[in-house]
Amino acid sequence: MNSKFHEIDPRWAWRRYEPGGESPWNKRRAAHLFRRAGFGADTALLNEAISSSPEELIEQLVVGVDSSAFTGQMNQMMRTLAAGNNPRNLASGWLYRMRYTPNPLHEKMALFWHGHFATSGAKVEQPELLLNQNELFRRHALGNFGQLVLAIARDPAMLLYLDSATNRKSHPNENFARELLELFCLGLGAYSERDIQELARCFTGWEVNQGKFRFNHYQADTGVKSIFAEHGGFTGDDGVRVVLEQPATSRFIVRKLLRFFVADGDFPEALVEPLAAQFRADGLQLAGVMRTILGSELFFSEQVAGQKVRSPVEFGIGLLCGLDATANLNMLAEELGALGQSLYFPPNVKGWDGGKSWINSATILGRGNLARRLLTNSETRFGGRKLPEYLAGQGVVEAEAGLNRLLELFVAIPIPDSSHARLLELARRGDAWADVLHAITVLPEFQLS
């Protein structure tokens, strides 16, 4: 657990961020918001952002903008990729969506739910089912958590992945019930083995037929079940309701949101409970608690800056977003897999561990090599131009000022003077901005967001 958070007053932490004094609203804090609530921002977007208030910007991120045209384009692209009948084809399409989405927070939430309700193409080999689940995450991204859980419980990809499609009254399969309690809603220690067994009975008869959910009443256990001291002839929907009513649910989800959006590691109960109480009071609606998190004094504070390790996806897409760049996304998908994050192929039902697990000597080298390929590939374009022309248009010309612009854009915390001196020496060569950018991407500070 990050010990520094034990000393923080919750009343200050979740108070609305008020720019001023030692905490001004500037490009650095706007870049922080876009890295955490999306995948990054280029200079033009940051200039536009600081002309708005943080509150206005966060509201736009939460509510989103009309994306019907983009959604139609993506639906056509993804269905074409799914028609190849290979789940690995889907990753490049999702990377495209992350890179160009008009609603970055919604897309970041879809990635969060993909890790939370982890389902892998290694077992679910039908791309269409994985794609439908991905769309489910997007529809419910900032909606009602209870409705999302009900939808995922009936989702064919999840039913197949956790063997719930073979759950029969004569032999209840406990896999989905166990993960619903341990990984999806409550966490370890908040339930008993008896709760798992009784909950599994609720989902008997839920199966998949021709890629669709089907309820087989002949295989359903209609007897009385006892879950968390409640008794009745519960159906699967009833079982989900009972689980969601447990106070541990709101605390568990809030902790995961804080780890994903605020800082790696755990948070003390004193910081979790005010948000959990809000989440419960809102009927498990996600938008309100996300407004509070993203708009808080704690979120924009120095205590949080640089307290998350960028995932491979955040590393790769963040570099593209920051430079308004295109890239070969099939190549990028393969590279990100080699770095430990294959979209649609999480390592297990727990999803990716995240945090420091992303970083070791091999992945640091791999990240640097990936950045070099993205920056120097002849197919890559930056704002439709080559890199030197693009950077010149962004004011990255004179060595020291240009370097500082790039650091402001990409690096969450100050770098050591020795690192700054080495980068400045490189920048003074005059035609080495690709080398400067590559050198920035291998800094330890660049791995943090």
C-alpha positions as CSV (number, residue, x, y, z in Angstrom):
1,M,0.0,0.0,0.0
2,N,1.2,3.5,-0.8
3,S,1.9,4.8,2.7
4,K,1.7,8.5,1.6
5,F,-2.1,8.1,1.2
6,H,-2.5,7.2,4.9
7,E,-1.8,10.8,5.8
8,I,-4.3,12.4,3.5
9,D,-7.5,14.0,4.8
10,P,-10.4,12.5,2.9
11,R,-12.3,15.7,3.1
12,W,-9.5,17.4,1.2
13,A,-8.9,14.5,-1.2
14,W,-12.3,14.4,-2.7
15,R,-13.0,18.1,-2.6
16,R,-13.4,19.6,-6.0
17,Y,-10.1,20.8,-7.5
18,E,-9.8,24.5,-7.4
19,P,-6.9,25.8,-9.6
20,G,-4.6,28.5,-8.1
21,G,-1.5,29.1,-6.1
22,E,0.7,26.1,-6.2
23,S,-1.8,24.0,-8.1
24,P,-2.5,26.0,-11.3
25,W,-4.6,24.7,-14.2
26,N,-2.0,24.4,-17.0
27,K,-0.8,22.1,-19.8
28,R,0.9,19.8,-17.4
29,R,-2.2,19.1,-15.4
30,A,-4.3,18.9,-18.6
31,A,-1.9,16.3,-19.9
32,H,-2.2,14.4,-16.7
33,L,-6.0,14.3,-17.1
34,F,-5.8,13.1,-20.7
35,R,-3.3,10.4,-19.8
36,R,-5.4,9.0,-17.0
37,A,-8.9,9.6,-18.4
38,G,-7.9,8.6,-22.0
39,F,-4.7,7.8,-23.8
40,G,-3.0,11.1,-24.1
41,A,-3.2,14.4,-26.0
42,D,-1.3,16.4,-28.5
43,T,-0.3,20.0,-28.2
44,A,-3.4,21.3,-30.0
45,L,-5.7,19.4,-27.7
46,L,-3.8,20.7,-24.6
47,N,-4.0,24.3,-25.8
48,E,-7.8,23.9,-26.3
49,A,-8.1,22.2,-22.9
50,I,-6.6,25.0,-20.8
51,S,-9.0,27.4,-22.4
52,S,-11.8,25.5,-20.5
53,S,-12.1,24.9,-16.8
54,P,-11.2,21.5,-15.4
55,E,-14.8,21.0,-14.4
56,E,-16.1,21.7,-18.0
57,L,-13.5,19.4,-19.5
58,I,-14.3,16.5,-17.1
59,E,-18.0,16.9,-17.7
60,Q,-17.3,16.6,-21.4
61,L,-15.2,13.5,-20.9
62,V,-17.9,11.9,-18.7
63,V,-20.9,12.7,-20.8
64,G,-19.1,12.3,-24.1
65,V,-20.0,13.8,-27.5
66,D,-22.1,12.5,-30.4
67,S,-20.0,9.7,-32.0
68,S,-22.6,8.1,-34.2
69,A,-20.5,8.6,-37.4
70,F,-17.4,7.2,-35.8
71,T,-19.3,4.3,-34.2
72,G,-20.7,3.4,-37.6
73,Q,-17.3,3.4,-39.1
74,M,-15.9,1.3,-36.2
75,N,-18.8,-1.2,-36.4
76,Q,-18.1,-1.9,-40.1
77,M,-14.3,-2.2,-39.5
78,M,-14.7,-4.5,-36.5
79,R,-17.2,-6.8,-38.2
80,T,-14.9,-7.1,-41.2
81,L,-12.0,-8.1,-38.8
82,A,-14.3,-10.6,-37.0
83,A,-15.2,-12.2,-40.3
84,G,-11.6,-13.5,-40.6
85,N,-12.5,-15.9,-37.8
86,N,-9.3,-15.2,-35.8
87,P,-9.7,-13.4,-32.5
88,R,-6.2,-11.9,-32.9
89,N,-7.4,-9.8,-35.8
90,L,-9.5,-7.8,-33.5
91,A,-6.7,-6.1,-31.6
92,S,-5.7,-3.7,-34.4
93,G,-9.2,-2.5,-34.7
94,W,-9.5,-1.7,-31.0
95,L,-6.2,0.1,-31.1
96,Y,-7.5,2.3,-34.0
97,R,-10.6,3.1,-31.8
98,M,-8.4,4.1,-28.9
99,R,-6.3,6.3,-31.1
100,Y,-9.1,8.1,-32.8
101,T,-12.1,7.9,-30.4
102,P,-14.0,11.2,-29.8
103,N,-14.8,9.8,-26.3
104,P,-11.5,8.8,-24.7
105,L,-12.8,8.2,-21.2
106,H,-15.5,5.8,-22.4
107,E,-12.8,3.9,-24.3
108,K,-10.5,3.9,-21.3
109,M,-13.4,2.5,-19.2
110,A,-14.0,-0.2,-21.9
111,L,-10.3,-1.2,-21.4
112,F,-10.8,-1.2,-17.6
113,W,-13.8,-3.5,-17.9
114,H,-11.9,-5.8,-20.3
115,G,-9.3,-6.3,-17.5
116,H,-12.0,-6.6,-14.8
117,F,-14.3,-9.1,-16.6
118,A,-11.4,-10.7,-18.3
119,T,-12.3,-13.1,-21.2
120,S,-9.7,-14.5,-23.6
121,G,-9.8,-15.6,-27.2
122,A,-7.5,-18.4,-26.2
123,K,-10.7,-20.2,-25.0
124,V,-13.5,-18.2,-26.7
125,E,-12.4,-18.7,-30.3
126,Q,-15.4,-17.0,-31.9
127,P,-14.4,-13.4,-32.7
128,E,-18.0,-12.3,-32.9
129,L,-18.6,-13.2,-29.3
130,L,-15.6,-11.3,-28.1
131,L,-16.5,-8.3,-30.2
132,N,-20.1,-8.3,-28.8
133,Q,-18.7,-8.4,-25.2
134,N,-16.4,-5.5,-26.1
135,E,-19.4,-3.5,-27.3
136,L,-21.2,-4.4,-24.0
137,F,-18.3,-2.8,-22.1
138,R,-18.6,0.3,-24.1
139,R,-22.3,0.6,-23.8
140,H,-22.1,0.3,-20.0
141,A,-18.8,2.1,-19.6
142,L,-20.0,4.8,-17.3
143,G,-23.5,3.5,-16.7
144,N,-25.0,1.4,-13.9
145,F,-22.6,-1.3,-12.6
146,G,-25.5,-3.5,-11.6
147,Q,-26.8,-3.5,-15.1
148,L,-23.3,-4.3,-16.4
149,V,-23.0,-7.3,-14.1
150,L,-26.4,-8.6,-15.2
151,A,-25.4,-8.2,-18.8
152,I,-22.0,-9.9,-18.4
153,A,-23.7,-12.8,-16.5
154,R,-25.7,-13.5,-19.7
155,D,-22.9,-12.7,-22.1
156,P,-22.1,-15.7,-24.3
157,A,-18.3,-15.1,-24.3
158,M,-18.3,-15.0,-20.5
159,L,-20.6,-18.0,-20.2
160,L,-18.2,-20.0,-22.4
161,Y,-15.0,-18.7,-20.8
162,L,-16.1,-19.6,-17.2
163,D,-18.0,-22.8,-18.2
164,S,-21.3,-21.4,-17.1
165,A,-22.8,-22.6,-20.3
166,T,-22.6,-26.2,-18.9
167,N,-24.1,-25.4,-15.5
168,R,-26.7,-28.0,-14.8
169,K,-29.0,-28.6,-11.8
170,S,-27.6,-32.1,-11.4
171,H,-24.0,-30.8,-11.2
172,P,-23.8,-27.0,-10.7
173,N,-20.6,-25.5,-12.1
174,E,-19.1,-23.1,-9.6
175,N,-16.6,-21.2,-11.8
176,F,-18.7,-18.2,-12.7
177,A,-20.2,-17.9,-9.2
178,R,-16.8,-18.0,-7.6
179,E,-15.4,-15.3,-10.0
180,L,-18.5,-13.1,-9.6
181,L,-17.8,-13.0,-5.9
182,E,-14.0,-12.9,-5.8
183,L,-13.0,-11.0,-8.9
184,F,-16.0,-9.1,-10.2
185,C,-17.9,-7.8,-7.2
186,L,-16.7,-8.5,-3.6
187,G,-13.1,-9.6,-3.3
188,L,-11.5,-12.3,-1.2
189,G,-12.8,-12.8,2.3
190,A,-16.2,-11.2,1.7
191,Y,-18.1,-14.5,1.1
192,S,-18.1,-18.2,2.1
193,E,-17.7,-21.4,0.1
194,R,-21.4,-22.0,0.9
195,D,-22.3,-18.7,-0.8
196,I,-20.4,-19.9,-3.9
197,Q,-22.2,-23.2,-4.0
198,E,-25.7,-21.7,-3.5
199,L,-25.0,-18.9,-6.1
200,A,-23.9,-21.5,-8.7
201,R,-27.3,-23.1,-8.3
202,C,-28.9,-19.8,-9.3
203,F,-27.2,-19.9,-12.7
204,T,-28.1,-23.5,-13.6
205,G,-29.8,-23.7,-17.0
206,W,-28.0,-20.6,-18.4
207,E,-26.4,-21.7,-21.7
208,V,-25.3,-20.6,-25.1
209,N,-27.2,-21.7,-28.3
210,Q,-25.9,-20.6,-31.7
211,G,-23.9,-17.8,-30.1
212,K,-26.8,-16.4,-28.1
213,F,-27.8,-16.6,-24.5
214,R,-30.6,-19.2,-23.8
215,F,-32.3,-20.2,-20.6
216,N,-33.0,-23.9,-20.4
217,H,-35.6,-24.3,-17.7
218,Y,-35.3,-28.1,-17.8
219,Q,-31.7,-27.7,-16.4
220,A,-32.6,-24.9,-13.9
221,D,-32.5,-25.6,-10.1
222,T,-35.8,-24.0,-8.9
223,G,-35.3,-24.9,-5.2
224,V,-34.6,-22.6,-2.3
225,K,-31.1,-21.1,-2.1
226,S,-29.4,-19.4,0.8
227,I,-27.0,-16.6,-0.1
228,F,-25.7,-14.1,2.5
229,A,-28.5,-15.0,4.9
230,E,-31.2,-14.4,2.2
231,H,-33.4,-17.4,1.3
232,G,-35.6,-18.0,-1.7
233,G,-36.1,-19.7,-5.0
234,F,-33.5,-17.4,-6.5
235,T,-32.9,-17.1,-10.3
236,G,-29.6,-16.0,-11.7
237,D,-30.8,-12.4,-11.8
238,D,-31.8,-12.7,-8.1
239,G,-28.4,-14.0,-7.3
240,V,-26.7,-11.0,-8.9
241,R,-29.0,-8.7,-7.0
242,V,-28.1,-10.2,-3.7
243,V,-24.4,-9.9,-4.5
244,L,-24.7,-6.3,-5.5
245,E,-26.5,-5.4,-2.3
246,Q,-23.5,-6.4,-0.2
247,P,-21.7,-3.3,1.1
248,A,-18.4,-4.9,0.0
249,T,-19.4,-4.4,-3.6
250,S,-19.1,-0.6,-3.6
251,R,-15.8,-0.6,-1.8
252,F,-14.3,-3.3,-4.1
253,I,-15.2,-1.4,-7.3
254,V,-14.1,1.9,-5.9
255,R,-10.7,0.4,-5.0
256,K,-10.2,-0.9,-8.5
257,L,-11.2,2.4,-10.0
258,L,-8.7,4.2,-7.8
259,R,-5.9,1.7,-8.7
260,F,-6.7,2.2,-12.4
261,F,-7.2,5.9,-12.6
262,V,-5.3,7.4,-9.6
263,A,-2.4,5.3,-8.3
264,D,-1.0,1.8,-8.3
265,G,-1.3,-0.1,-5.0
266,D,-4.0,0.0,-2.5
267,F,-5.8,2.8,-0.7
268,P,-6.7,3.2,3.0
269,E,-10.3,2.7,4.0
270,A,-10.6,6.3,5.0
271,L,-10.1,7.4,1.4
272,V,-12.2,4.5,-0.1
273,E,-15.4,4.8,2.1
274,P,-16.5,8.3,1.1
275,L,-16.5,7.3,-2.6
276,A,-18.1,3.9,-1.8
277,A,-20.9,5.7,0.1
278,Q,-21.4,8.0,-2.9
279,F,-21.5,4.9,-5.2
280,R,-24.1,3.2,-3.1
281,A,-26.2,6.4,-2.8
282,D,-26.1,6.7,-6.6
283,G,-27.5,3.2,-7.0
284,L,-24.1,2.0,-8.3
285,Q,-24.1,4.6,-11.1
286,L,-20.5,5.0,-12.3
287,A,-20.6,8.5,-13.8
288,G,-20.9,10.3,-10.4
289,V,-18.0,8.6,-8.7
290,M,-15.8,9.1,-11.8
291,R,-16.7,12.8,-11.8
292,T,-15.6,13.0,-8.1
293,I,-12.3,11.0,-8.7
294,L,-11.2,12.9,-11.8
295,G,-12.3,16.3,-10.5
296,S,-10.7,16.0,-7.1
297,E,-7.9,17.8,-5.3
298,L,-6.2,14.4,-4.9
299,F,-6.3,13.6,-8.6
300,F,-4.5,16.8,-9.6
301,S,-2.1,16.8,-6.7
302,E,1.7,16.1,-6.7
303,Q,1.0,13.0,-4.5
304,V,-0.6,11.3,-7.5
305,A,1.6,12.5,-10.4
306,G,3.7,9.7,-11.7
307,Q,2.2,7.1,-9.4
308,K,1.0,4.8,-12.1
309,V,3.1,2.6,-14.5
310,R,1.9,3.0,-18.0
311,S,0.6,-0.2,-19.5
312,P,1.9,-1.3,-22.9
313,V,-1.3,0.0,-24.5
314,E,-1.0,3.3,-22.7
315,F,2.7,3.5,-23.8
316,G,2.0,2.9,-27.5
317,I,-1.2,4.7,-28.0
318,G,-0.1,7.5,-25.7
319,L,2.9,8.1,-28.0
320,L,0.7,8.2,-31.1
321,C,-1.9,10.5,-29.5
322,G,0.8,12.9,-28.3
323,L,2.3,13.3,-31.7
324,D,-1.0,13.1,-33.7
325,A,0.6,10.1,-35.4
326,T,-0.6,7.2,-37.6
327,A,1.1,3.8,-37.5
328,N,0.8,0.2,-38.7
329,L,-1.6,-1.0,-36.0
330,N,-1.2,-4.7,-36.8
331,M,2.5,-4.3,-36.0
332,L,1.7,-2.3,-32.9
333,A,-0.7,-5.0,-31.7
334,E,2.0,-7.7,-32.0
335,E,4.5,-5.5,-30.3
336,L,2.2,-4.8,-27.4
337,G,1.6,-8.5,-27.0
338,A,5.3,-9.0,-26.7
339,L,5.3,-6.4,-24.0
340,G,2.7,-8.3,-22.1
341,Q,-0.7,-6.8,-23.1
342,S,-2.5,-8.7,-25.9
343,L,-5.9,-7.2,-26.3
344,Y,-8.7,-9.8,-26.2
345,F,-6.1,-12.2,-24.7
346,P,-5.7,-11.3,-21.0
347,P,-3.4,-13.9,-19.2
348,N,-6.2,-15.3,-17.0
349,V,-9.5,-14.6,-15.4
350,K,-7.9,-12.0,-13.1
351,G,-6.8,-9.9,-16.1
352,W,-3.5,-8.1,-16.1
353,D,-1.8,-7.4,-12.7
354,G,-0.7,-4.0,-13.9
355,G,1.6,-1.7,-11.9
356,K,5.2,-2.8,-11.5
357,S,4.5,-6.1,-13.2
358,W,4.6,-4.3,-16.5
359,I,8.2,-3.3,-16.0
360,N,11.4,-5.4,-16.2
361,S,14.7,-5.2,-18.1
362,A,13.2,-7.0,-21.1
363,T,10.1,-4.9,-21.3
364,I,12.0,-1.6,-20.9
365,L,14.2,-2.6,-23.8
366,G,11.1,-3.7,-25.8
367,R,9.4,-0.3,-25.1
368,G,12.4,1.6,-26.4
369,N,12.6,-0.6,-29.5
370,L,8.8,-0.1,-30.1
371,A,9.2,3.7,-29.7
372,R,12.1,3.7,-32.2
373,R,10.1,1.8,-34.8
374,L,7.0,4.1,-34.4
375,L,9.2,7.2,-34.7
376,T,11.3,6.1,-37.7
377,N,9.0,3.9,-39.7
378,S,8.6,5.3,-43.2
379,E,4.8,4.7,-43.0
380,T,4.3,6.7,-39.9
381,R,2.9,10.2,-40.3
382,F,2.6,12.9,-37.7
383,G,-0.3,15.3,-38.4
384,G,0.0,14.0,-41.9
385,R,3.6,15.0,-42.2
386,K,7.1,13.7,-41.5
387,L,8.3,14.1,-37.9
388,P,10.6,17.1,-38.3
389,E,8.0,19.1,-40.2
390,Y,5.3,18.2,-37.7
391,L,7.5,19.2,-34.7
392,A,8.5,22.5,-36.3
393,G,4.9,23.3,-36.7
394,Q,4.4,22.6,-32.9
395,G,7.2,25.0,-32.1
396,V,9.8,22.3,-31.4
397,V,12.7,24.0,-33.0
398,E,15.1,25.7,-30.6
399,A,16.8,23.0,-28.5
400,E,15.9,23.9,-24.9
401,A,12.4,25.3,-25.5
402,G,11.6,22.4,-27.8
403,L,12.9,19.8,-25.3
404,N,10.8,21.4,-22.6
405,R,7.7,21.3,-24.8
406,L,8.2,17.6,-25.3
407,L,8.8,16.9,-21.6
408,E,5.6,18.9,-20.7
409,L,3.7,16.8,-23.3
410,F,4.9,13.3,-22.3
411,V,6.5,13.2,-18.9
412,A,4.4,13.2,-15.7
413,I,7.1,14.2,-13.2
414,P,10.4,16.2,-13.4
415,I,13.4,14.3,-14.7
416,P,16.8,14.5,-13.0
417,D,19.1,17.4,-14.0
418,S,21.6,14.9,-15.4
419,S,18.9,13.4,-17.7
420,H,17.8,16.8,-18.8
421,A,21.4,17.7,-19.7
422,R,21.9,14.6,-21.8
423,L,18.7,15.3,-23.7
424,L,19.6,18.9,-24.2
425,E,22.9,17.9,-25.7
426,L,21.1,15.6,-28.1
427,A,18.6,18.3,-29.0
428,R,21.4,20.7,-29.9
429,R,22.4,18.6,-32.8
430,G,19.6,20.3,-34.6
431,D,18.3,17.4,-36.7
432,A,17.9,14.7,-34.1
433,W,14.4,15.2,-32.7
434,A,13.5,11.6,-33.4
435,D,16.5,10.6,-31.3
436,V,15.5,13.0,-28.6
437,L,12.0,11.5,-28.5
438,H,13.3,8.0,-28.4
439,A,15.6,9.0,-25.5
440,I,12.7,10.4,-23.7
441,T,10.6,7.2,-24.1
442,V,13.3,5.1,-22.4
443,L,13.5,7.4,-19.3
444,P,12.2,5.8,-16.1
445,E,10.0,8.8,-15.7
446,F,8.4,8.2,-19.1
447,Q,7.1,4.8,-17.9
448,L,5.0,6.6,-15.3
449,S,1.8,8.5,-15.9
